[in-house]
Amino acid sequence: MTLDKLEPGKKGYIVSVGGEGALRRRLLDLGLTPKTIVLVRKVAPLGDPIEIFLRGYELTLRREEAARIEVAEVQ
């Protein structure tokens, strides 16, 4: 499943980060690395952007960027 499919209030851990070049490097630099647990806090009314919580801070991503991040839901 990808991060953009995770529902608000659900937790998941990052399995892999896709994308190429500068976009992938930016996502990794923001702390979106494999095995990191993320919580989807909110989704904007029109579905874009998505607010997530990871490593003690909040981060807002576009749905397009979140679709490149593979996650597994934490039970």
CNS distance restraints for C-alpha pairs under 8 A (distance, minus, plus):
assign (resid   1 and name CA) (resid   5 and name CA) 6.65 0.50 0.50
assign (resid   1 and name CA) (resid   6 and name CA) 7.67 0.50 0.50
assign (resid   1 and name CA) (resid  70 and name CA) 5.79 0.50 0.50
assign (resid   1 and name CA) (resid  71 and name CA) 5.67 0.50 0.50
assign (resid   1 and name CA) (resid  72 and name CA) 6.41 0.50 0.50
assign (resid   2 and name CA) (resid   6 and name CA) 7.02 0.50 0.50
assign (resid   2 and name CA) (resid  66 and name CA) 6.97 0.50 0.50
assign (resid   2 and name CA) (resid  67 and name CA) 5.39 0.50 0.50
assign (resid   2 and name CA) (resid  68 and name CA) 6.81 0.50 0.50
assign (resid   2 and name CA) (resid  69 and name CA) 5.50 0.50 0.50
assign (resid   2 and name CA) (resid  70 and name CA) 4.39 0.50 0.50
assign (resid   2 and name CA) (resid  71 and name CA) 5.44 0.50 0.50
assign (resid   3 and name CA) (resid  66 and name CA) 5.14 0.50 0.50
assign (resid   3 and name CA) (resid  67 and name CA) 5.90 0.50 0.50
assign (resid   3 and name CA) (resid  68 and name CA) 7.69 0.50 0.50
assign (resid   3 and name CA) (resid  69 and name CA) 5.65 0.50 0.50
assign (resid   3 and name CA) (resid  70 and name CA) 6.18 0.50 0.50
assign (resid   3 and name CA) (resid  71 and name CA) 5.87 0.50 0.50
assign (resid   4 and name CA) (resid  50 and name CA) 7.60 0.50 0.50
assign (resid   4 and name CA) (resid  63 and name CA) 5.75 0.50 0.50
assign (resid   4 and name CA) (resid  64 and name CA) 7.95 0.50 0.50
assign (resid   4 and name CA) (resid  66 and name CA) 5.04 0.50 0.50
assign (resid   4 and name CA) (resid  67 and name CA) 5.25 0.50 0.50
assign (resid   5 and name CA) (resid  67 and name CA) 7.83 0.50 0.50
assign (resid   6 and name CA) (resid  10 and name CA) 6.58 0.50 0.50
assign (resid   6 and name CA) (resid  11 and name CA) 7.85 0.50 0.50
assign (resid   6 and name CA) (resid  12 and name CA) 7.78 0.50 0.50
assign (resid   6 and name CA) (resid  40 and name CA) 6.99 0.50 0.50
assign (resid   6 and name CA) (resid  73 and name CA) 7.70 0.50 0.50
assign (resid   7 and name CA) (resid  40 and name CA) 6.70 0.50 0.50
assign (resid   8 and name CA) (resid  39 and name CA) 7.74 0.50 0.50
assign (resid   8 and name CA) (resid  40 and name CA) 4.84 0.50 0.50
assign (resid   8 and name CA) (resid  41 and name CA) 5.40 0.50 0.50
assign (resid   8 and name CA) (resid  42 and name CA) 5.55 0.50 0.50
assign (resid   8 and name CA) (resid  43 and name CA) 6.82 0.50 0.50
assign (resid   9 and name CA) (resid  39 and name CA) 6.54 0.50 0.50
assign (resid   9 and name CA) (resid  40 and name CA) 5.58 0.50 0.50
assign (resid   9 and name CA) (resid  41 and name CA) 5.72 0.50 0.50
assign (resid   9 and name CA) (resid  42 and name CA) 7.73 0.50 0.50
assign (resid  10 and name CA) (resid  39 and name CA) 5.85 0.50 0.50
assign (resid  10 and name CA) (resid  40 and name CA) 5.95 0.50 0.50
assign (resid  10 and name CA) (resid  73 and name CA) 7.43 0.50 0.50
assign (resid  10 and name CA) (resid  74 and name CA) 7.78 0.50 0.50
assign (resid  11 and name CA) (resid  37 and name CA) 6.87 0.50 0.50
assign (resid  11 and name CA) (resid  38 and name CA) 5.65 0.50 0.50
assign (resid  11 and name CA) (resid  39 and name CA) 4.42 0.50 0.50
assign (resid  11 and name CA) (resid  40 and name CA) 6.59 0.50 0.50
assign (resid  11 and name CA) (resid  73 and name CA) 5.96 0.50 0.50
assign (resid  11 and name CA) (resid  74 and name CA) 5.49 0.50 0.50
assign (resid  11 and name CA) (resid  75 and name CA) 7.94 0.50 0.50
assign (resid  12 and name CA) (resid  37 and name CA) 5.63 0.50 0.50
assign (resid  12 and name CA) (resid  38 and name CA) 5.48 0.50 0.50
assign (resid  12 and name CA) (resid  39 and name CA) 6.55 0.50 0.50
assign (resid  12 and name CA) (resid  71 and name CA) 5.86 0.50 0.50
assign (resid  12 and name CA) (resid  72 and name CA) 5.27 0.50 0.50
assign (resid  12 and name CA) (resid  73 and name CA) 4.05 0.50 0.50
assign (resid  12 and name CA) (resid  74 and name CA) 4.81 0.50 0.50
assign (resid  13 and name CA) (resid  34 and name CA) 7.42 0.50 0.50
assign (resid  13 and name CA) (resid  35 and name CA) 5.52 0.50 0.50
assign (resid  13 and name CA) (resid  36 and name CA) 5.32 0.50 0.50
assign (resid  13 and name CA) (resid  37 and name CA) 4.18 0.50 0.50
assign (resid  13 and name CA) (resid  38 and name CA) 5.93 0.50 0.50
assign (resid  13 and name CA) (resid  71 and name CA) 5.38 0.50 0.50
assign (resid  13 and name CA) (resid  72 and name CA) 5.52 0.50 0.50
assign (resid  13 and name CA) (resid  73 and name CA) 6.52 0.50 0.50
assign (resid  13 and name CA) (resid  74 and name CA) 6.77 0.50 0.50
assign (resid  14 and name CA) (resid  32 and name CA) 7.32 0.50 0.50
assign (resid  14 and name CA) (resid  33 and name CA) 6.63 0.50 0.50
assign (resid  14 and name CA) (resid  34 and name CA) 4.78 0.50 0.50
assign (resid  14 and name CA) (resid  35 and name CA) 5.14 0.50 0.50
assign (resid  14 and name CA) (resid  36 and name CA) 5.48 0.50 0.50
assign (resid  14 and name CA) (resid  37 and name CA) 6.49 0.50 0.50
assign (resid  14 and name CA) (resid  38 and name CA) 7.45 0.50 0.50
assign (resid  14 and name CA) (resid  69 and name CA) 7.01 0.50 0.50
assign (resid  14 and name CA) (resid  70 and name CA) 5.98 0.50 0.50
assign (resid  14 and name CA) (resid  71 and name CA) 4.40 0.50 0.50
assign (resid  14 and name CA) (resid  72 and name CA) 6.61 0.50 0.50
assign (resid  15 and name CA) (resid  34 and name CA) 5.11 0.50 0.50
assign (resid  15 and name CA) (resid  35 and name CA) 6.18 0.50 0.50
assign (resid  15 and name CA) (resid  69 and name CA) 7.69 0.50 0.50
assign (resid  15 and name CA) (resid  70 and name CA) 5.37 0.50 0.50
assign (resid  15 and name CA) (resid  71 and name CA) 5.10 0.50 0.50
assign (resid  15 and name CA) (resid  72 and name CA) 6.63 0.50 0.50
assign (resid  16 and name CA) (resid  33 and name CA) 7.35 0.50 0.50
assign (resid  16 and name CA) (resid  34 and name CA) 5.47 0.50 0.50
assign (resid  16 and name CA) (resid  69 and name CA) 6.06 0.50 0.50
assign (resid  16 and name CA) (resid  70 and name CA) 5.19 0.50 0.50
assign (resid  16 and name CA) (resid  71 and name CA) 7.15 0.50 0.50
assign (resid  17 and name CA) (resid  24 and name CA) 6.97 0.50 0.50
assign (resid  17 and name CA) (resid  27 and name CA) 7.70 0.50 0.50
assign (resid  17 and name CA) (resid  28 and name CA) 7.67 0.50 0.50
assign (resid  17 and name CA) (resid  32 and name CA) 7.47 0.50 0.50
assign (resid  17 and name CA) (resid  33 and name CA) 6.99 0.50 0.50
assign (resid  17 and name CA) (resid  34 and name CA) 7.17 0.50 0.50
assign (resid  17 and name CA) (resid  68 and name CA) 6.27 0.50 0.50
assign (resid  17 and name CA) (resid  69 and name CA) 4.66 0.50 0.50
assign (resid  17 and name CA) (resid  70 and name CA) 6.31 0.50 0.50
assign (resid  18 and name CA) (resid  24 and name CA) 6.40 0.50 0.50
assign (resid  18 and name CA) (resid  68 and name CA) 4.92 0.50 0.50
assign (resid  18 and name CA) (resid  69 and name CA) 5.88 0.50 0.50
assign (resid  18 and name CA) (resid  70 and name CA) 7.69 0.50 0.50
assign (resid  19 and name CA) (resid  23 and name CA) 6.24 0.50 0.50
assign (resid  19 and name CA) (resid  24 and name CA) 5.02 0.50 0.50
assign (resid  19 and name CA) (resid  68 and name CA) 6.11 0.50 0.50
assign (resid  20 and name CA) (resid  24 and name CA) 5.23 0.50 0.50
assign (resid  20 and name CA) (resid  25 and name CA) 7.84 0.50 0.50
assign (resid  21 and name CA) (resid  25 and name CA) 6.30 0.50 0.50
assign (resid  22 and name CA) (resid  26 and name CA) 5.99 0.50 0.50
assign (resid  23 and name CA) (resid  27 and name CA) 6.30 0.50 0.50
assign (resid  24 and name CA) (resid  28 and name CA) 6.27 0.50 0.50
assign (resid  25 and name CA) (resid  29 and name CA) 6.07 0.50 0.50
assign (resid  26 and name CA) (resid  30 and name CA) 6.21 0.50 0.50
assign (resid  27 and name CA) (resid  31 and name CA) 6.83 0.50 0.50
assign (resid  27 and name CA) (resid  32 and name CA) 5.62 0.50 0.50
assign (resid  27 and name CA) (resid  33 and name CA) 7.91 0.50 0.50
assign (resid  28 and name CA) (resid  32 and name CA) 4.99 0.50 0.50
assign (resid  28 and name CA) (resid  33 and name CA) 5.54 0.50 0.50
assign (resid  31 and name CA) (resid  36 and name CA) 7.99 0.50 0.50
assign (resid  31 and name CA) (resid  54 and name CA) 7.87 0.50 0.50
assign (resid  31 and name CA) (resid  55 and name CA) 7.53 0.50 0.50
assign (resid  32 and name CA) (resid  36 and name CA) 6.76 0.50 0.50
assign (resid  36 and name CA) (resid  54 and name CA) 7.45 0.50 0.50
assign (resid  36 and name CA) (resid  55 and name CA) 7.81 0.50 0.50
assign (resid  37 and name CA) (resid  54 and name CA) 6.40 0.50 0.50
assign (resid  37 and name CA) (resid  55 and name CA) 7.86 0.50 0.50
assign (resid  38 and name CA) (resid  52 and name CA) 6.50 0.50 0.50
assign (resid  38 and name CA) (resid  53 and name CA) 5.69 0.50 0.50
assign (resid  38 and name CA) (resid  54 and name CA) 4.87 0.50 0.50
assign (resid  38 and name CA) (resid  55 and name CA) 8.00 0.50 0.50
assign (resid  39 and name CA) (resid  52 and name CA) 5.47 0.50 0.50
assign (resid  39 and name CA) (resid  53 and name CA) 5.09 0.50 0.50
assign (resid  39 and name CA) (resid  54 and name CA) 6.63 0.50 0.50
assign (resid  40 and name CA) (resid  50 and name CA) 7.36 0.50 0.50
assign (resid  40 and name CA) (resid  51 and name CA) 6.16 0.50 0.50
assign (resid  40 and name CA) (resid  52 and name CA) 4.42 0.50 0.50
assign (resid  40 and name CA) (resid  53 and name CA) 6.44 0.50 0.50
assign (resid  41 and name CA) (resid  50 and name CA) 7.79 0.50 0.50
assign (resid  41 and name CA) (resid  51 and name CA) 5.48 0.50 0.50
assign (resid  41 and name CA) (resid  52 and name CA) 5.23 0.50 0.50
assign (resid  41 and name CA) (resid  53 and name CA) 6.58 0.50 0.50
assign (resid  42 and name CA) (resid  50 and name CA) 6.00 0.50 0.50
assign (resid  42 and name CA) (resid  51 and name CA) 5.11 0.50 0.50
assign (resid  42 and name CA) (resid  52 and name CA) 7.11 0.50 0.50
assign (resid  43 and name CA) (resid  47 and name CA) 5.70 0.50 0.50
assign (resid  43 and name CA) (resid  48 and name CA) 6.60 0.50 0.50
assign (resid  43 and name CA) (resid  49 and name CA) 6.27 0.50 0.50
assign (resid  43 and name CA) (resid  50 and name CA) 4.59 0.50 0.50
assign (resid  43 and name CA) (resid  51 and name CA) 6.23 0.50 0.50
assign (resid  44 and name CA) (resid  48 and name CA) 5.40 0.50 0.50
assign (resid  44 and name CA) (resid  49 and name CA) 5.69 0.50 0.50
assign (resid  44 and name CA) (resid  50 and name CA) 6.39 0.50 0.50
assign (resid  47 and name CA) (resid  63 and name CA) 7.54 0.50 0.50
assign (resid  48 and name CA) (resid  62 and name CA) 5.84 0.50 0.50
assign (resid  48 and name CA) (resid  63 and name CA) 5.61 0.50 0.50
assign (resid  49 and name CA) (resid  60 and name CA) 6.37 0.50 0.50
assign (resid  49 and name CA) (resid  61 and name CA) 5.56 0.50 0.50
assign (resid  49 and name CA) (resid  62 and name CA) 4.54 0.50 0.50
assign (resid  49 and name CA) (resid  63 and name CA) 5.84 0.50 0.50
assign (resid  50 and name CA) (resid  60 and name CA) 5.53 0.50 0.50
assign (resid  50 and name CA) (resid  61 and name CA) 5.36 0.50 0.50
assign (resid  50 and name CA) (resid  62 and name CA) 6.23 0.50 0.50
assign (resid  50 and name CA) (resid  63 and name CA) 6.50 0.50 0.50
assign (resid  50 and name CA) (resid  66 and name CA) 7.98 0.50 0.50
assign (resid  51 and name CA) (resid  58 and name CA) 6.79 0.50 0.50
assign (resid  51 and name CA) (resid  59 and name CA) 5.68 0.50 0.50
assign (resid  51 and name CA) (resid  60 and name CA) 4.36 0.50 0.50
assign (resid  51 and name CA) (resid  61 and name CA) 6.48 0.50 0.50
assign (resid  52 and name CA) (resid  58 and name CA) 5.68 0.50 0.50
assign (resid  52 and name CA) (resid  59 and name CA) 5.31 0.50 0.50
assign (resid  52 and name CA) (resid  60 and name CA) 6.21 0.50 0.50
assign (resid  52 and name CA) (resid  61 and name CA) 7.79 0.50 0.50
assign (resid  53 and name CA) (resid  57 and name CA) 5.67 0.50 0.50
assign (resid  53 and name CA) (resid  58 and name CA) 4.45 0.50 0.50
assign (resid  53 and name CA) (resid  59 and name CA) 6.22 0.50 0.50
assign (resid  54 and name CA) (resid  58 and name CA) 6.46 0.50 0.50
assign (resid  54 and name CA) (resid  59 and name CA) 7.63 0.50 0.50
assign (resid  61 and name CA) (resid  65 and name CA) 6.28 0.50 0.50
assign (resid  61 and name CA) (resid  66 and name CA) 6.32 0.50 0.50
assign (resid  62 and name CA) (resid  66 and name CA) 6.31 0.50 0.50
assign (resid  63 and name CA) (resid  67 and name CA) 6.11 0.50 0.50
assign (resid  64 and name CA) (resid  68 and name CA) 7.13 0.50 0.50
assign (resid  65 and name CA) (resid  69 and name CA) 7.41 0.50 0.50
